[in-house]
Amino acid sequence: MAPYALRWGIIATGKISGQFARDLLVDPSSREVSDVSHKITAVGSRSVESAQRFIDDLKNPGEGESFSWGVKNGGLDQVKAHGSYEGVYNDANVDAIYVGTPHNLHYKNTKDALLAGKHVLCEKPFTIDIEELEDLVSIAKEKNLFLMEAVWTRFHPIAYAVEEVLKSGKLGKPKRFAADFSMDYDLDSKPDSNRFVDPALGGGSLLDMGPYPSVWAMLLVHRNPHNKDQNPKVVNSYQSIYKRSGVDLNSRWIVEWNDVCHGQLTTDLSAPGLRENTAALQCEQGDLVVEYPPQRPETFHIIPRPDRYLGSIKEKTTHHHPIHKGNHGMSYEADEVARCIRDGKIQSDRMPWEESKVVQRWFDSVRKNGNSATKDMKGSAGQ
Ligand SMILES: NC(=O)c1ccc[n+]([C@@H]2O[C@H](COP(=O)([O-])OP(=O)(O)OC[C@H]3O[C@@H](n4cnc5c(N)ncnc54)[C@H](OP(=O)(O)O)[C@@H]3O)[C@@H](O)[C@H]2O)c1
């Protein structure tokens, strides 16, 4: 049977949209996928020139670029450049929209796309606050349209592999969790308009980087077979402030899963992360440690506890689960979207709305408890 081909419209022509578009054009068989495929049928930008430039760049891959497969195999046939996002929402040749705009626009762009009858994959963080997210979910339900936050890491080979370890039960009950996403971003060298610097764009470390310690918290603790708490809350948090614009330079927050464990989550724009430990789950029988970077790790370790506390794990083992060659890692989430839409589902079991809401509530709580320029930022739900 021919694979189900999903027709994508891309909103915005920035950095991550370019990466996503390239991954859509990689040969699915290179990641052992044969049931779905992808086409890009529309690109929307605030200027038609930018949309056309984006398409022209895709049509002219450099020597050896893996996405040339899609260019040669019809992945860009009849693709149209639109000088507005609305043009893409209303394009009859589009099934699903990828939203790659800055954080503060996710709600409006996703809502407009849903109201125009399109399925949506929206970049992280899903929205600015929980009210916006709840509004989007109710529109998706009412319109019977697929909606998902683009937390690509959940669909990487390593994410399935750690899940198997947890399901096996060999680590025992969780005792403690910590996860971090840090990078030395050198904010001082960036202009005021940079989306990490500008509070109006939802700048700072929390909203941009927070989804990554959170993805490991959700995979290792929240979805752990030992956890029954569906609404883990932030019990404490702290943010330090980047004085020039008032955004958070770093954020630290502690989450409690009742009857399971605490998790310590951190983001930082002023320090590089730890190479060998971006997320760690300590359990009764041994520990599971994921290597940097948290958005795209390929290696984890299972480690015995210190000698005087030894559990049933006696030897350190290292597990590599690389992203398939030629792929940046965004194809997997696109495959999930295609499969769900093909099967008439409006949300993904692997990235369900309830789990996006849990994380969005953490961010609301950390922001409100901090003192950054985004502390009282409200989304535009209902407008
Ligand atoms: N999943 C991931 O790994 C990942 C990685 C990086 C970023 N992201 C997420 O993707 C989103 C975009 O990030 P990015 O790094 O691609 O940003 P970017 O390079 O700055 O691109 C954002 C694009 O949004 C459009 N835009 C509309 N209004 C804008 C405004 N007022 N200011 C700036 N741009 C505006 C622009 O496209 P047009 O001019 O074409 O309209 C711009 O090129 C963010 O929410 C971020 O969290 C995800």
The ligand as an SDF file (V2000), in Angstrom:
LIG
                    3D

 48 52  0  0  0  0  0  0  0  0999 V2000
   12.0880   22.2030   18.5280 N   0  0  0  0  0  0  0  0  0  0  0  0
   13.2560   22.8070   18.5600 C   0  0  0  0  0  0  0  0  0  0  0  0
   14.3040   22.2070   18.6140 O   0  0  0  0  0  0  0  0  0  0  0  0
   13.3120   24.2850   18.5020 C   0  0  0  0  0  0  0  0  0  0  0  0
   14.5320   24.9030   18.2790 C   0  0  0  0  0  0  0  0  0  0  0  0
   14.5550   26.2770   18.1680 C   0  0  0  0  0  0  0  0  0  0  0  0
   13.3930   26.9930   18.3200 C   0  0  0  0  0  0  0  0  0  0  0  0
   12.2240   26.3700   18.5770 N   0  0  0  0  0  0  0  0  0  0  0  0
   10.9840   27.1440   18.7420 C   0  0  0  0  0  0  0  0  0  0  0  0
   10.6000   27.6350   17.4760 O   0  0  0  0  0  0  0  0  0  0  0  0
   10.1120   28.9740   17.5600 C   0  0  0  0  0  0  0  0  0  0  0  0
   10.8980   29.8380   16.5840 C   0  0  0  0  0  0  0  0  0  0  0  0
   12.2780   29.7860   16.9040 O   0  0  0  0  0  0  0  0  0  0  0  0
   13.4170   30.1560   15.8240 P   0  0  0  0  0  0  0  0  0  0  0  0
   14.7010   29.8960   16.4910 O   0  0  0  0  0  0  0  0  0  0  0  0
   13.1340   29.5320   14.5210 O   0  0  0  0  0  0  0  0  0  0  0  0
   13.1890   31.7300   15.7210 O   0  0  0  0  0  0  0  0  0  0  0  0
   13.6040   32.7130   14.5380 P   0  0  0  0  0  0  0  0  0  0  0  0
   14.7550   32.1700   13.7670 O   0  0  0  0  0  0  0  0  0  0  0  0
   13.7270   34.0580   15.1520 O   0  0  0  0  0  0  0  0  0  0  0  0
   12.3420   32.6820   13.5660 O   0  0  0  0  0  0  0  0  0  0  0  0
   11.0750   33.1070   13.9610 C   0  0  0  0  0  0  0  0  0  0  0  0
   10.2810   33.4950   12.7260 C   0  0  0  0  0  0  0  0  0  0  0  0
    8.9940   33.9250   13.1430 O   0  0  0  0  0  0  0  0  0  0  0  0
    8.4980   34.9310   12.2670 C   0  0  0  0  0  0  0  0  0  0  0  0
    8.0490   36.0910   13.0340 N   0  0  0  0  0  0  0  0  0  0  0  0
    6.7780   36.5760   13.0590 C   0  0  0  0  0  0  0  0  0  0  0  0
    6.6700   37.6470   13.8380 N   0  0  0  0  0  0  0  0  0  0  0  0
    7.8950   37.8650   14.3520 C   0  0  0  0  0  0  0  0  0  0  0  0
    8.4260   38.8270   15.2440 C   0  0  0  0  0  0  0  0  0  0  0  0
    7.6550   39.7940   15.7760 N   0  0  0  0  0  0  0  0  0  0  0  0
    9.7330   38.7720   15.5490 N   0  0  0  0  0  0  0  0  0  0  0  0
   10.5140   37.7990   15.0490 C   0  0  0  0  0  0  0  0  0  0  0  0
   10.0640   36.8470   14.1930 N   0  0  0  0  0  0  0  0  0  0  0  0
    8.7740   36.8740   13.8460 C   0  0  0  0  0  0  0  0  0  0  0  0
    9.6240   35.2660   11.3150 C   0  0  0  0  0  0  0  0  0  0  0  0
    9.3410   34.6030   10.0900 O   0  0  0  0  0  0  0  0  0  0  0  0
    8.7050   35.3900    8.8220 P   0  0  0  0  0  0  0  0  0  0  0  0
    9.5160   36.6300    8.6800 O   0  0  0  0  0  0  0  0  0  0  0  0
    8.8670   34.4310    7.7480 O   0  0  0  0  0  0  0  0  0  0  0  0
    7.2660   35.6920    9.1210 O   0  0  0  0  0  0  0  0  0  0  0  0
   10.8590   34.6570   11.9330 C   0  0  0  0  0  0  0  0  0  0  0  0
   11.7860   34.2410   10.9790 O   0  0  0  0  0  0  0  0  0  0  0  0
   10.2730   29.3790   19.0320 C   0  0  0  0  0  0  0  0  0  0  0  0
    9.0210   29.3220   19.6840 O   0  0  0  0  0  0  0  0  0  0  0  0
   11.2170   28.3470   19.6260 C   0  0  0  0  0  0  0  0  0  0  0  0
   10.9360   28.0140   20.9730 O   0  0  0  0  0  0  0  0  0  0  0  0
   12.1600   25.0380   18.6490 C   0  0  0  0  0  0  0  0  0  0  0  0
  1  2  1  0
  2  3  2  0
  2  4  1  0
  4  5  1  0
  4 48  2  0
  5  6  2  0
  6  7  1  0
  7  8  2  0
  8  9  1  0
  8 48  1  0
  9 10  1  0
  9 46  1  0
 10 11  1  0
 11 12  1  0
 11 44  1  0
 12 13  1  0
 13 14  1  0
 14 15  2  0
 14 16  1  0
 14 17  1  0
 17 18  1  0
 18 19  2  0
 18 20  1  0
 18 21  1  0
 21 22  1  0
 22 23  1  0
 23 24  1  0
 23 42  1  0
 24 25  1  0
 25 26  1  0
 25 36  1  0
 26 27  1  0
 26 35  1  0
 27 28  2  0
 28 29  1  0
 29 30  1  0
 29 35  2  0
 30 31  1  0
 30 32  2  0
 32 33  1  0
 33 34  2  0
 34 35  1  0
 36 37  1  0
 36 42  1  0
 37 38  1  0
 38 39  2  0
 38 40  1  0
 38 41  1  0
 42 43  1  0
 44 45  1  0
 44 46  1  0
 46 47  1  0
M  CHG  2   8   1  16  -1
M  END
$$$$
